[in-house]
Amino acid sequence: MSILERLMEFKDHDYAVFQQKLTPTISLEHFIGVRVPDIRKLAKEYVNLPETKEFLKDLPHRYYDENMLHAAIISEMKDYTACMNSIEDFLPYVDNWAVCDTMVPKVFKKHREELLVRLKEWCVSKHTYTCRYSMRMLMAHFLDEDFKAEYLELPAAVRSSEYYVNMMTAWFFATALAKQWDATIPYIENNRLDVWTHNKTITKSCESFRVTQEHKEYLRSLKR
């Protein structure tokens, strides 16, 4: 049985309609309706099987669910080089926020130095989801114990007309304000972000349980 046939066993039209509403950039005909927990189970099953190599090379996929499984399989890879090569091959075909944000390889935690080099390259990409992915990984791996203030310059320099890039930038800076307030607040005080992203960052920060009430009140005073 092929991987696509396995996915079809989980077909759920009502869930496909629900998923399509969350990812309006993809038309309904490209949804099978496989639930995310089932996608993750299949990824664990397929990550080390021989036929998976062909599936990962068979791009572009027809279905959103195939792309979600592709991202989930990459997330399960334990070899950094193989994982990174698979991501480089796949990123040009990522066409929605959900697939982009699903791809969170555990192996990256042990290879932050090498990863950072790629993130700097991806962050200046004109491809919406390559740029978004760089900030997603920067947020996941470089706002805690490996944090350096200079990392904030990468997303701060991004200027895009793409909603899904700017929303990710706002999410990044809202998270940075929660985790690294002192280093991050000057980017808001000094208007380093475009107006929409600046205000969305403040909105998301004020919705966060990780930001103090005092900080929220100050942020509201900085809206543009």
BALOBA-1460 file (C-alpha; in Angstrom, 3 decimals):
// residues 224
<rec num="1" residu="m" x="0.000" y="0.000" z="0.000"/>
<rec num="2" residu="s" x="1.364" y="3.415" z="-0.970"/>
<rec num="3" residu="i" x="1.732" y="6.292" z="1.481"/>
<rec num="4" residu="l" x="-1.062" y="8.174" z="-0.297"/>
<rec num="5" residu="e" x="-3.331" y="5.148" z="0.038"/>
<rec num="6" residu="r" x="-2.598" y="5.067" z="3.773"/>
<rec num="7" residu="l" x="-3.541" y="8.720" z="4.052"/>
<rec num="8" residu="m" x="-6.780" y="8.070" z="2.193"/>
<rec num="9" residu="e" x="-7.759" y="5.556" z="4.883"/>
<rec num="10" residu="f" x="-8.104" y="8.527" z="7.264"/>
<rec num="11" residu="k" x="-10.205" y="10.618" z="4.860"/>
<rec num="12" residu="d" x="-12.719" y="12.865" z="6.642"/>
<rec num="13" residu="h" x="-14.597" y="15.372" z="4.476"/>
<rec num="14" residu="d" x="-15.945" y="17.440" z="7.355"/>
<rec num="15" residu="y" x="-12.476" y="17.803" z="8.822"/>
<rec num="16" residu="a" x="-11.113" y="18.685" z="5.388"/>
<rec num="17" residu="v" x="-13.617" y="21.552" z="5.191"/>
<rec num="18" residu="f" x="-12.539" y="22.694" z="8.653"/>
<rec num="19" residu="q" x="-8.842" y="22.560" z="7.711"/>
<rec num="20" residu="q" x="-9.411" y="24.489" z="4.497"/>
<rec num="21" residu="k" x="-10.996" y="27.356" z="6.423"/>
<rec num="22" residu="l" x="-7.828" y="27.587" z="8.530"/>
<rec num="23" residu="t" x="-5.599" y="27.590" z="5.436"/>
<rec num="24" residu="p" x="-7.542" y="29.658" z="2.866"/>
<rec num="25" residu="t" x="-4.596" y="29.840" z="0.465"/>
<rec num="26" residu="i" x="-5.247" y="26.156" z="-0.434"/>
<rec num="27" residu="s" x="-8.407" y="25.035" z="-2.265"/>
<rec num="28" residu="l" x="-10.643" y="22.326" z="-0.776"/>
<rec num="29" residu="e" x="-9.877" y="19.803" z="-3.523"/>
<rec num="30" residu="h" x="-6.347" y="19.472" z="-2.107"/>
<rec num="31" residu="f" x="-7.500" y="18.321" z="1.334"/>
<rec num="32" residu="i" x="-8.018" y="14.700" z="2.378"/>
<rec num="33" residu="g" x="-8.967" y="15.563" z="5.948"/>
<rec num="34" residu="v" x="-6.398" y="13.601" z="7.960"/>
<rec num="35" residu="r" x="-6.210" y="14.721" z="11.580"/>
<rec num="36" residu="v" x="-2.862" y="15.915" z="12.907"/>
<rec num="37" residu="p" x="-2.455" y="13.148" z="15.562"/>
<rec num="38" residu="d" x="-2.850" y="10.561" z="12.780"/>
<rec num="39" residu="i" x="-0.316" y="12.453" z="10.629"/>
<rec num="40" residu="r" x="2.194" y="12.309" z="13.491"/>
<rec num="41" residu="k" x="1.617" y="8.581" z="14.062"/>
<rec num="42" residu="l" x="2.187" y="7.875" z="10.372"/>
<rec num="43" residu="a" x="5.361" y="9.988" z="10.421"/>
<rec num="44" residu="k" x="6.812" y="7.874" z="13.231"/>
<rec num="45" residu="e" x="5.895" y="4.750" z="11.287"/>
<rec num="46" residu="y" x="7.344" y="5.860" z="7.970"/>
<rec num="47" residu="v" x="10.421" y="7.891" z="8.939"/>
<rec num="48" residu="n" x="12.838" y="4.959" z="8.651"/>
<rec num="49" residu="l" x="11.119" y="2.906" z="5.934"/>
<rec num="50" residu="p" x="12.791" y="2.548" z="2.479"/>
<rec num="51" residu="e" x="9.736" y="3.750" z="0.531"/>
<rec num="52" residu="t" x="9.766" y="7.035" z="2.414"/>
<rec num="53" residu="k" x="12.804" y="8.245" z="0.458"/>
<rec num="54" residu="e" x="10.780" y="8.133" z="-2.753"/>
<rec num="55" residu="f" x="7.875" y="9.928" z="-1.088"/>
<rec num="56" residu="l" x="10.165" y="12.753" z="0.050"/>
<rec num="57" residu="k" x="11.581" y="13.106" z="-3.462"/>
<rec num="58" residu="d" x="8.177" y="13.057" z="-5.161"/>
<rec num="59" residu="l" x="7.594" y="16.820" z="-5.227"/>
<rec num="60" residu="p" x="5.335" y="18.664" z="-5.519"/>
<rec num="61" residu="h" x="2.705" y="16.644" z="-3.697"/>
<rec num="62" residu="r" x="-0.921" y="16.952" z="-4.757"/>
<rec num="63" residu="y" x="-2.490" y="17.054" z="-1.311"/>
<rec num="64" residu="y" x="-2.092" y="19.298" z="1.718"/>
<rec num="65" residu="d" x="-2.109" y="16.143" z="3.854"/>
<rec num="66" residu="e" x="0.881" y="14.749" z="1.946"/>
<rec num="67" residu="n" x="2.744" y="17.966" z="2.674"/>
<rec num="68" residu="m" x="1.786" y="17.768" z="6.330"/>
<rec num="69" residu="l" x="3.085" y="14.189" z="6.499"/>
<rec num="70" residu="h" x="6.240" y="15.261" z="4.675"/>
<rec num="71" residu="a" x="6.841" y="17.972" z="7.299"/>
<rec num="72" residu="a" x="6.097" y="15.568" z="10.140"/>
<rec num="73" residu="i" x="8.510" y="12.944" z="8.764"/>
<rec num="74" residu="i" x="11.272" y="15.558" z="8.533"/>
<rec num="75" residu="s" x="10.556" y="16.497" z="12.147"/>
<rec num="76" residu="e" x="11.256" y="12.896" z="13.190"/>
<rec num="77" residu="m" x="14.625" y="12.590" z="11.439"/>
<rec num="78" residu="k" x="17.566" y="12.022" z="13.769"/>
<rec num="79" residu="d" x="20.426" y="12.654" z="11.327"/>
<rec num="80" residu="y" x="21.058" y="16.392" z="11.011"/>
<rec num="81" residu="t" x="22.539" y="16.331" z="7.504"/>
<rec num="82" residu="a" x="19.741" y="14.190" z="6.072"/>
<rec num="83" residu="c" x="17.182" y="16.351" z="7.838"/>
<rec num="84" residu="m" x="18.652" y="19.607" z="6.534"/>
<rec num="85" residu="n" x="18.940" y="18.268" z="2.990"/>
<rec num="86" residu="s" x="15.295" y="17.220" z="3.109"/>
<rec num="87" residu="i" x="14.253" y="20.654" z="4.342"/>
<rec num="88" residu="e" x="16.229" y="22.424" z="1.608"/>
<rec num="89" residu="d" x="14.499" y="20.251" z="-0.990"/>
<rec num="90" residu="f" x="11.049" y="20.749" z="0.538"/>
<rec num="91" residu="l" x="10.947" y="24.445" z="1.463"/>
<rec num="92" residu="p" x="10.398" y="25.733" z="-2.105"/>
<rec num="93" residu="y" x="7.202" y="23.652" z="-2.242"/>
<rec num="94" residu="v" x="5.780" y="24.712" z="1.122"/>
<rec num="95" residu="d" x="2.736" y="26.825" z="0.302"/>
<rec num="96" residu="n" x="0.910" y="27.405" z="3.580"/>
<rec num="97" residu="w" x="1.549" y="28.347" z="7.214"/>
<rec num="98" residu="a" x="0.387" y="25.030" z="8.710"/>
<rec num="99" residu="v" x="2.892" y="22.858" z="6.856"/>
<rec num="100" residu="c" x="5.617" y="25.437" z="7.508"/>
<rec num="101" residu="d" x="4.986" y="25.548" z="11.251"/>
<rec num="102" residu="t" x="4.609" y="21.763" z="11.597"/>
<rec num="103" residu="m" x="8.213" y="21.147" z="10.551"/>
<rec num="104" residu="v" x="10.076" y="21.295" z="13.883"/>
<rec num="105" residu="p" x="12.960" y="18.780" z="13.835"/>
<rec num="106" residu="k" x="14.105" y="17.655" z="17.275"/>
<rec num="107" residu="v" x="17.650" y="17.154" z="15.955"/>
<rec num="108" residu="f" x="18.093" y="20.923" z="15.579"/>
<rec num="109" residu="k" x="18.574" y="21.258" z="19.340"/>
<rec num="110" residu="k" x="21.981" y="19.587" z="19.033"/>
<rec num="111" residu="h" x="23.107" y="21.543" z="15.959"/>
<rec num="112" residu="r" x="22.257" y="25.173" z="16.693"/>
<rec num="113" residu="e" x="25.516" y="26.577" z="15.346"/>
<rec num="114" residu="e" x="25.063" y="24.985" z="11.917"/>
<rec num="115" residu="l" x="21.361" y="25.788" z="11.965"/>
<rec num="116" residu="l" x="21.960" y="29.490" z="12.576"/>
<rec num="117" residu="v" x="23.962" y="29.729" z="9.340"/>
<rec num="118" residu="r" x="20.961" y="28.435" z="7.376"/>
<rec num="119" residu="l" x="18.512" y="30.660" z="9.237"/>
<rec num="120" residu="k" x="20.463" y="33.749" z="8.202"/>
<rec num="121" residu="e" x="20.228" y="32.615" z="4.583"/>
<rec num="122" residu="w" x="16.531" y="31.738" z="4.733"/>
<rec num="123" residu="c" x="15.535" y="34.943" z="6.523"/>
<rec num="124" residu="v" x="16.293" y="37.055" z="3.432"/>
<rec num="125" residu="s" x="14.456" y="34.698" z="1.063"/>
<rec num="126" residu="k" x="11.691" y="36.152" z="-1.102"/>
<rec num="127" residu="h" x="9.793" y="32.877" z="-0.778"/>
<rec num="128" residu="t" x="7.106" y="33.518" z="1.837"/>
<rec num="129" residu="y" x="7.392" y="30.270" z="3.769"/>
<rec num="130" residu="t" x="11.179" y="29.994" z="3.619"/>
<rec num="131" residu="c" x="11.384" y="33.396" z="5.265"/>
<rec num="132" residu="r" x="8.642" y="32.487" z="7.738"/>
<rec num="133" residu="y" x="10.362" y="29.186" z="8.568"/>
<rec num="134" residu="s" x="13.636" y="30.909" z="9.416"/>
<rec num="135" residu="m" x="11.880" y="33.037" z="12.027"/>
<rec num="136" residu="r" x="9.909" y="30.053" z="13.291"/>
<rec num="137" residu="m" x="13.156" y="28.191" z="13.991"/>
<rec num="138" residu="l" x="14.879" y="31.271" z="15.376"/>
<rec num="139" residu="m" x="11.990" y="31.623" z="17.817"/>
<rec num="140" residu="a" x="12.095" y="27.936" z="18.748"/>
<rec num="141" residu="h" x="15.839" y="27.639" z="19.327"/>
<rec num="142" residu="f" x="17.444" y="31.031" z="19.983"/>
<rec num="143" residu="l" x="15.333" y="32.927" z="22.504"/>
<rec num="144" residu="d" x="16.359" y="30.911" z="25.549"/>
<rec num="145" residu="e" x="19.742" y="29.603" z="26.712"/>
<rec num="146" residu="d" x="21.486" y="30.401" z="23.414"/>
<rec num="147" residu="f" x="20.027" y="33.887" z="23.114"/>
<rec num="148" residu="k" x="22.106" y="36.812" z="21.836"/>
<rec num="149" residu="a" x="20.643" y="40.268" z="21.278"/>
<rec num="150" residu="e" x="22.060" y="40.282" z="17.752"/>
<rec num="151" residu="y" x="19.621" y="37.532" z="16.750"/>
<rec num="152" residu="l" x="16.774" y="40.039" z="16.954"/>
<rec num="153" residu="e" x="18.268" y="41.888" z="14.013"/>
<rec num="154" residu="l" x="17.376" y="39.073" z="11.603"/>
<rec num="155" residu="p" x="13.567" y="39.353" z="11.825"/>
<rec num="156" residu="a" x="13.746" y="43.114" z="12.448"/>
<rec num="157" residu="a" x="15.337" y="43.556" z="9.026"/>
<rec num="158" residu="v" x="12.571" y="41.667" z="7.208"/>
<rec num="159" residu="r" x="10.262" y="43.848" z="5.108"/>
<rec num="160" residu="s" x="7.480" y="42.050" z="3.336"/>
<rec num="161" residu="s" x="3.999" y="42.604" z="1.968"/>
<rec num="162" residu="e" x="3.124" y="38.987" z="2.785"/>
<rec num="163" residu="y" x="0.647" y="38.519" z="5.637"/>
<rec num="164" residu="y" x="2.123" y="35.179" z="6.714"/>
<rec num="165" residu="v" x="5.617" y="36.647" z="6.940"/>
<rec num="166" residu="n" x="4.529" y="39.692" z="8.929"/>
<rec num="167" residu="m" x="2.380" y="37.626" z="11.273"/>
<rec num="168" residu="m" x="5.370" y="35.407" z="12.004"/>
<rec num="169" residu="t" x="7.529" y="38.459" z="12.671"/>
<rec num="170" residu="a" x="4.941" y="39.712" z="15.159"/>
<rec num="171" residu="w" x="4.744" y="36.271" z="16.804"/>
<rec num="172" residu="f" x="8.539" y="36.188" z="17.054"/>
<rec num="173" residu="f" x="8.795" y="39.600" z="18.710"/>
<rec num="174" residu="a" x="5.870" y="38.934" z="21.049"/>
<rec num="175" residu="t" x="7.669" y="35.780" z="22.188"/>
<rec num="176" residu="a" x="10.945" y="37.666" z="22.474"/>
<rec num="177" residu="l" x="9.256" y="40.301" z="24.658"/>
<rec num="178" residu="a" x="8.014" y="37.525" z="26.937"/>
<rec num="179" residu="k" x="11.415" y="35.829" z="27.169"/>
<rec num="180" residu="q" x="13.973" y="38.604" z="26.626"/>
<rec num="181" residu="w" x="12.212" y="41.849" z="27.538"/>
<rec num="182" residu="d" x="15.236" y="44.089" z="28.129"/>
<rec num="183" residu="a" x="16.868" y="43.234" z="24.805"/>
<rec num="184" residu="t" x="13.645" y="43.346" z="22.817"/>
<rec num="185" residu="i" x="11.703" y="46.370" z="24.050"/>
<rec num="186" residu="p" x="14.018" y="48.877" z="22.253"/>
<rec num="187" residu="y" x="12.776" y="47.449" z="18.930"/>
<rec num="188" residu="i" x="9.285" y="48.597" z="19.880"/>
<rec num="189" residu="e" x="10.350" y="51.868" z="21.512"/>
<rec num="190" residu="n" x="12.451" y="52.831" z="18.491"/>
<rec num="191" residu="n" x="9.881" y="51.773" z="15.865"/>
<rec num="192" residu="r" x="12.167" y="49.195" z="14.253"/>
<rec num="193" residu="l" x="9.240" y="47.263" z="12.758"/>
<rec num="194" residu="d" x="6.731" y="48.389" z="10.141"/>
<rec num="195" residu="v" x="3.525" y="49.841" z="11.590"/>
<rec num="196" residu="w" x="1.301" y="46.768" z="11.075"/>
<rec num="197" residu="t" x="3.850" y="44.344" z="12.541"/>
<rec num="198" residu="h" x="4.651" y="46.741" z="15.388"/>
<rec num="199" residu="n" x="0.989" y="46.961" z="16.428"/>
<rec num="200" residu="k" x="0.344" y="43.236" z="15.925"/>
<rec num="201" residu="t" x="3.351" y="42.472" z="18.147"/>
<rec num="202" residu="i" x="1.852" y="44.619" z="20.895"/>
<rec num="203" residu="t" x="-1.560" y="42.973" z="20.499"/>
<rec num="204" residu="k" x="-0.089" y="39.472" z="20.705"/>
<rec num="205" residu="s" x="2.058" y="40.435" z="23.701"/>
<rec num="206" residu="c" x="-0.960" y="41.813" z="25.536"/>
<rec num="207" residu="e" x="-2.757" y="38.504" z="24.937"/>
<rec num="208" residu="s" x="0.133" y="36.521" z="26.438"/>
<rec num="209" residu="f" x="0.114" y="35.130" z="29.973"/>
<rec num="210" residu="r" x="3.913" y="35.357" z="29.964"/>
<rec num="211" residu="v" x="3.996" y="39.174" z="29.785"/>
<rec num="212" residu="t" x="3.456" y="41.071" z="33.046"/>
<rec num="213" residu="q" x="0.563" y="43.478" z="33.451"/>
<rec num="214" residu="e" x="3.009" y="46.343" z="33.914"/>
<rec num="215" residu="h" x="4.723" y="45.510" z="30.637"/>
<rec num="216" residu="k" x="1.374" y="45.203" z="28.851"/>
<rec num="217" residu="e" x="0.334" y="48.669" z="29.971"/>
<rec num="218" residu="y" x="3.624" y="50.102" z="28.759"/>
<rec num="219" residu="l" x="3.308" y="48.342" z="25.401"/>
<rec num="220" residu="r" x="-0.188" y="49.739" z="24.863"/>
<rec num="221" residu="s" x="1.264" y="53.216" z="25.242"/>
<rec num="222" residu="l" x="3.631" y="52.495" z="22.340"/>
<rec num="223" residu="k" x="0.959" y="51.668" z="19.743"/>
<rec num="224" residu="r" x="1.306" y="53.557" z="16.481"/>
